[in-house]
Amino acid sequence: MPLKQTKDYYQILKISPQASLAEVKKSYRQVAYQYQPDKNHDNFSAIHYFHEIQEAYETLYHSHRLPAHDDERGLA
């Protein structure tokens, strides 16, 4: 069975693991604006990346999901 590749949400949002919630939100807005589907309607990889950005934000901004992600990152 192949190993599941862990996404690094910090890298996706271009922040450090020590970033505050305000920094997470600010970075999310900047990166999401760059890859939003309205601006990249013909670029399917940008649209896919936009969904990863949303997933990263949901995980990092909502602290109840954060410990599980950090544990998974540590094992990768």
Steps between C-alpha positions, in 0.01 A plus 500: 500500500648841406561753776259789518677825425427762763418850386693772676233761563755746632688482171179533297414823686865612498522546877708359783358248750527772766266736309217660694136464398512853359799407284324184382196704398706770328707249305187305403341811354812588301560152360131427435463828310787400273352158417126569509300324227357826364849613405618157382193342341707332225779379730387177667816465708439847650142402581621178665759697697228744609313207658818394679538856629146486639571163663820636654320805638216294645748271672739762634248766595271265689721394788318173577641356174851638548647240740408213266669676208813578700521136615464380141767748384738378766475144378551586132 
